[in-house]
Amino acid sequence: MKHIPPARTPINFTYSPQLHLLYCEQRSLLSKWRAQNIRGGFWRLYWNDRPGAFLYSATARYSIEPGTCTLVAPNTILSSDLAAPTAHFHAHFTAGLPYALLHSCVHQFPVQSWQIAIMRKYYPHYPTSGNTPRQDDPWRVAAVMTLCWHALLTLPQHLSHLMEIEPRLNLLLRWWEAQGWTNLPNSALARQIGMEKTAFCRYFHRLLGQPPHIYGLHKRLDRASIMLRYSTSGIKEIAAAAGFCDHYHFSRTFKRVYKINPSVFRRPAGVLSEN
């Protein structure tokens, strides 16, 4: 009698990674790639086909070389300089938990031939930024998302502890994110994970380094920064979507945190703030 192996129990993947591509292109950098102290609530991935471009963050200087890719975490304060013309590939994207816990770091890793092939095939070099390929092409989007995921997977081991998240906090952050980081009282957040308010505030601050209301505020401002850069909504609409009672309050808060007015952030003077 033929032996029939038992059916395998299907694997239930409870983690659903979220990566959203905001923009991608490859174009010439001729002279204007100079900016001072810019930031954004999204990840940046860079690769240049020739040396000559530099990033500065805190006291560190990073050369963008043909042999490396450069990954910049959200809210990293950057400056830039360009010493020689180059073809410049860049992608902007957001990533969900646990990667959303990382901020203010620059990571460089060796580029591989298959990655260069993807960048050259799906995002060929354009002399100016006015002739970019379609951003809604599913093949292009899938290809560059592969690059973004690989970049995240190269993050060094010493950063892994920053992405470790206690199960209760993980549930809370995913729920809160689904609510759009609405400005909720601490008591309401505490109830979501069955904690008393005072104990919850200590717990949250110990694990994330800031009070819940500040964490939520920064997340709403990050979302607003993406809308400013990649939507056609007006400042009033963006302020409302970010949970502010009026656009004056939003503008003051945005400038206090980002050190720049929302209207100037939307209409950047430096080319780096575009890419």
C-alpha positions as CSV (number, residue, x, y, z in Angstrom):
1,M,0.0,0.0,0.0
2,K,1.4,3.3,-1.0
3,H,2.5,5.5,1.9
4,I,0.8,9.0,1.8
5,P,2.8,11.5,3.8
6,P,0.9,13.6,6.3
7,A,-0.2,17.0,5.1
8,R,2.1,19.8,6.2
9,T,0.7,22.5,8.5
10,P,0.7,25.8,6.6
11,I,2.9,28.5,8.0
12,N,1.0,31.5,9.3
13,F,3.1,34.6,8.7
14,T,1.9,37.1,11.2
15,Y,4.4,39.8,10.1
16,S,3.4,41.7,7.0
17,P,6.2,44.0,5.9
18,Q,5.1,47.4,4.6
19,L,7.3,49.2,2.2
20,H,6.0,52.1,0.1
21,L,8.0,53.6,-2.8
22,L,7.6,57.3,-3.0
23,Y,9.9,58.3,-5.9
24,C,12.8,57.0,-7.9
25,E,15.0,58.2,-10.8
26,Q,18.5,58.4,-12.2
27,R,19.7,61.6,-13.6
28,S,22.8,63.8,-14.0
29,L,24.3,65.8,-11.2
30,L,26.3,68.6,-12.9
31,S,26.9,71.2,-10.3
32,K,23.8,71.8,-8.0
33,W,23.9,69.2,-5.4
34,R,24.5,71.3,-2.4
35,A,22.2,71.7,0.6
36,Q,22.5,72.4,4.3
37,N,20.8,70.6,7.1
38,I,17.9,69.0,5.3
39,R,15.8,66.1,6.6
40,G,12.7,64.1,5.7
41,G,10.4,61.5,7.2
42,F,11.4,58.8,4.6
43,W,14.3,56.6,3.7
44,R,16.8,57.6,0.9
45,L,18.8,55.1,-1.2
46,Y,21.7,56.6,-3.3
47,W,24.1,55.2,-5.9
48,N,26.4,57.2,-8.2
49,D,28.2,55.8,-11.3
50,R,31.3,58.0,-10.6
51,P,32.9,59.5,-7.5
52,G,32.6,63.2,-6.6
53,A,29.5,63.5,-4.4
54,F,29.6,63.7,-0.6
55,L,27.1,63.6,2.2
56,Y,27.7,65.1,5.7
57,S,25.8,64.0,8.8
58,A,26.8,65.1,12.3
59,T,30.6,65.0,12.1
60,A,30.8,62.2,9.5
61,R,31.6,62.5,5.8
62,Y,30.3,59.9,3.3
63,S,31.6,59.6,-0.3
64,I,29.0,58.3,-2.7
65,E,31.1,55.9,-4.8
66,P,30.3,53.5,-7.7
67,G,31.2,50.5,-5.5
68,T,28.8,51.3,-2.7
69,C,25.1,52.1,-2.1
70,T,24.2,54.6,0.6
71,L,21.1,54.2,2.8
72,V,19.9,57.1,4.8
73,A,17.3,56.6,7.6
74,P,14.4,59.0,8.1
75,N,15.0,62.3,9.9
76,T,18.8,62.1,9.4
77,I,20.0,65.7,9.1
78,L,22.1,65.9,5.9
79,S,24.3,68.3,4.0
80,S,25.8,67.6,0.6
81,D,28.5,68.7,-1.8
82,L,29.4,67.9,-5.4
83,A,33.0,68.0,-6.7
84,A,32.5,66.3,-10.1
85,P,29.6,65.5,-12.4
86,T,28.0,62.1,-12.0
87,A,24.9,60.0,-12.8
88,H,22.9,59.9,-9.6
89,F,20.4,57.1,-8.8
90,H,18.1,57.8,-5.9
91,A,15.0,56.2,-4.3
92,H,12.8,57.6,-1.5
93,F,10.6,55.1,0.4
94,T,8.9,54.4,3.7
95,A,9.1,51.2,5.7
96,G,6.9,49.9,8.5
97,L,7.9,48.3,11.8
98,P,10.5,47.4,12.9
99,Y,12.4,49.6,10.4
100,A,10.2,52.6,11.4
101,L,12.0,52.6,14.7
102,L,15.3,53.6,13.1
103,H,16.2,57.2,12.5
104,S,19.2,59.5,12.1
105,C,21.8,57.1,10.7
106,V,23.7,56.6,7.4
107,H,24.7,53.1,6.2
108,Q,26.9,52.3,3.3
109,F,27.2,48.8,1.8
110,P,28.9,47.2,-1.2
111,V,26.8,47.3,-4.4
112,Q,26.5,44.1,-6.4
113,S,26.3,43.6,-10.2
114,W,22.6,42.6,-10.1
115,Q,21.7,45.8,-8.3
116,I,23.5,47.9,-10.9
117,A,21.8,46.0,-13.6
118,I,18.4,46.8,-12.1
119,M,19.2,50.5,-11.8
120,R,20.4,50.7,-15.4
121,K,17.6,48.6,-16.9
122,Y,14.6,50.0,-15.1
123,Y,15.9,53.5,-14.3
124,P,18.2,54.5,-17.2
125,H,20.3,57.6,-16.9
126,Y,18.4,60.8,-17.9
127,P,20.3,64.0,-18.4
128,T,17.7,66.0,-16.6
129,S,14.9,65.3,-14.1
130,G,12.2,66.2,-16.6
131,N,12.3,62.9,-18.6
132,T,11.9,60.3,-15.8
133,P,10.3,57.0,-16.5
134,R,6.8,56.3,-15.3
135,Q,6.6,55.9,-11.6
136,D,3.5,53.7,-11.8
137,D,5.0,51.0,-14.0
138,P,4.6,47.8,-11.9
139,W,7.8,46.2,-13.2
140,R,9.9,49.3,-12.3
141,V,8.3,49.6,-8.9
142,A,8.9,45.9,-8.1
143,A,12.5,46.1,-9.2
144,V,13.4,49.2,-7.1
145,M,11.5,47.8,-4.1
146,T,13.8,44.8,-4.3
147,L,16.7,47.2,-4.1
148,C,15.1,48.9,-1.1
149,W,14.4,45.7,0.8
150,H,18.0,44.4,0.1
151,A,19.3,47.7,1.5
152,L,17.3,47.3,4.7
153,L,18.6,43.7,5.1
154,T,22.2,44.9,5.0
155,L,21.7,47.1,8.1
156,P,24.5,46.2,10.5
157,Q,24.1,44.1,13.6
158,H,24.8,46.9,16.0
159,L,21.5,48.6,14.9
160,S,19.4,45.5,15.4
161,H,18.8,46.2,19.1
162,L,17.2,49.5,18.1
163,M,14.6,47.5,16.1
164,E,13.8,45.1,18.8
165,I,10.2,45.7,20.0
166,E,8.4,44.3,23.0
167,P,5.2,42.4,21.8
168,R,2.8,44.6,23.7
169,L,4.4,47.7,22.3
170,N,4.4,46.2,18.8
171,L,0.7,45.7,19.0
172,L,0.1,49.2,20.2
173,L,2.3,50.9,17.6
174,R,0.6,48.9,14.8
175,W,-2.8,49.8,16.1
176,W,-1.8,53.5,16.6
177,E,-0.3,53.7,13.1
178,A,-3.6,52.3,11.7
179,Q,-5.4,55.2,13.4
180,G,-3.0,57.7,11.7
181,W,-1.1,58.4,14.9
182,T,-4.1,60.3,16.1
183,N,-3.4,62.5,19.2
184,L,-5.0,60.3,21.8
185,P,-4.8,60.6,25.6
186,N,-2.4,58.4,27.4
187,S,-5.2,56.6,29.1
188,A,-6.7,55.5,25.8
189,L,-3.3,54.2,24.6
190,A,-2.8,52.4,27.9
191,R,-6.1,50.6,27.6
192,Q,-5.1,49.1,24.3
193,I,-2.6,47.0,26.0
194,G,-4.3,46.6,29.4
195,M,-2.0,48.9,31.4
196,E,-2.6,51.7,33.9
197,K,-1.8,55.1,32.6
198,T,1.1,56.0,34.8
199,A,2.8,52.6,34.4
200,F,2.2,52.8,30.6
201,C,3.9,56.2,30.3
202,R,7.0,55.0,32.1
203,Y,7.0,51.8,30.0
204,F,6.6,53.7,26.7
205,H,9.3,56.2,27.6
206,R,11.7,53.5,28.8
207,L,11.4,51.6,25.5
208,L,11.2,54.5,23.0
209,G,13.0,57.3,24.8
210,Q,10.2,59.8,24.6
211,P,6.7,60.3,25.9
212,P,3.8,59.0,23.8
213,H,2.4,62.4,22.8
214,I,5.9,63.4,21.5
215,Y,6.3,60.2,19.6
216,G,2.9,60.5,18.0
217,L,3.5,64.1,17.1
218,H,6.8,63.3,15.3
219,K,5.1,60.5,13.4
220,R,2.3,62.9,12.2
221,L,4.9,65.4,11.2
222,D,6.8,62.7,9.3
223,R,3.6,61.9,7.4
224,A,3.1,65.6,6.8
225,S,6.6,65.9,5.4
226,I,5.9,63.2,2.9
227,M,2.6,64.8,1.8
228,L,4.4,68.1,1.4
229,R,6.9,66.5,-0.9
230,Y,4.8,64.0,-2.8
231,S,1.2,65.3,-2.9
232,T,-0.6,68.3,-4.4
233,S,-2.7,68.9,-1.2
234,G,-2.6,72.4,0.2
235,I,-1.0,73.3,3.6
236,K,-4.5,73.5,5.2
237,E,-5.4,70.0,4.0
238,I,-2.1,68.5,5.1
239,A,-2.4,70.2,8.5
240,A,-5.8,68.6,8.9
241,A,-4.6,65.2,7.8
242,A,-1.8,65.4,10.3
243,G,-4.3,66.0,13.1
244,F,-3.7,69.8,13.7
245,C,-6.6,72.1,14.6
246,D,-5.4,74.8,12.1
247,H,-2.6,75.3,9.6
248,Y,-1.0,78.0,11.7
249,H,-0.4,75.6,14.6
250,F,0.9,73.0,12.1
251,S,3.3,75.5,10.5
252,R,4.7,76.6,13.9
253,T,5.2,73.0,15.1
254,F,6.7,71.9,11.8
255,K,9.2,74.7,11.8
256,R,10.1,74.0,15.5
257,V,10.8,70.3,14.7
258,Y,12.1,70.5,11.1
259,K,13.8,73.9,11.4
260,I,12.1,75.1,8.2
261,N,8.7,76.4,7.2
262,P,6.4,73.9,5.5
263,S,6.1,76.0,2.3
264,V,9.9,76.2,2.0
265,F,10.2,72.4,2.6
266,R,7.7,71.9,-0.2
267,R,9.6,74.2,-2.5
268,P,13.3,73.4,-1.7
269,A,16.1,75.6,-2.7
270,G,18.8,72.9,-2.7
271,V,18.7,70.0,-5.2
272,L,19.5,67.5,-2.4
273,S,16.2,68.1,-0.8
274,E,14.6,66.9,-4.0
275,N,16.7,63.7,-4.1
